[in-house]
Amino acid sequence: MGGACSPGPGYLAGGSAMLVTIVLMILLDAVHPPAVSTALGFALQAGSPGNVFLFVLALGVTAVLASLQRAAVWLLARLEDKRAV
């Protein structure tokens, strides 16, 4: 995410990707340490079309995992409500 708004691959892109990722984690109150290394990894890679596919794939996997977590928490809360009654 941060690498997309940075000028090409390199240390400037990596640093700004890390900064954007850390700021978003703070603002969204979401702690996810691997996000910083993922942003750094994508920012330091040379710009090839395959990197866009990898980024979209990683984003999709993250969205699926977040959805599964929310569904599991919702299901557990619902089961506990039924047990309490």
N, C-alpha and C positions, 0 to 999 in steps of 0.2 A: 504494500500500500504506500509506504513512504518512498519507496524507490521510484514509483510512477511520477512523483512530482519533483524528482531530482534530475539534474542535468547529466544523463549518461552514467555508465559504470565508473567506479573508482571510490576513493576515500571520501570525497565530498558527498556522493550519493549514499554511501554506507552510513556516514555520520548523520546525515539528515533523515535517512530511513529509521535509524535507531531513535533519533529525537522525536520524530512524529509518532512512532509506535509507543514510546514511553509516555508521551503527553496524552495520547488517546487512552492508554491503560489507566492513567491517573484520572482523566476526566470521566471515563466510563466506569470507574471503580471496578476494573476487571484486571486481576493479576494473572498474567500468563507469561512467565519468563521465556519460554521458547519462542514467543512472538518476536522478541528483539533479535534473536539469532536468525530467525527465518527472514526477517526484513533485511538484516545485514547480508545474509547469503544471497538473496535475490539482487540486492543493490550492487554487490561486488562482482557479479557474473557479467561477462561480456554480453552486449545486447544482441541476442539471436531470437528468431521467431519461436524456437523451442522453449525459451524461458517464459514466454507469455502462456503457453500451454501448461507448463509446470505450475505457474502461479495460479492459473484458473483451477487446475486440479487440486492444488493445496487449499485454495479457498473453498472449493466444493466439499472436500473432506472435512475441513473445519466446520463448515455449516452443518453437515450431516451429524458430526459428533456433538455439536452444541444442541441440535434438535433432539438427539437421543438422550442427552443429559436432562433436558427440560421435560421430556416425556417421562423419563424414569422418576424424576422428582415429583411430577404431577401424579403419577400412578401410586407412588409410595404414600403421598399425602392423602390421596383418596382412600387407599386401603386402611390407613390408620384412622381416618374419620369413621369408616364403617366398623372398625374394631372397637372404637370408643363408645359406640351406641349400644 
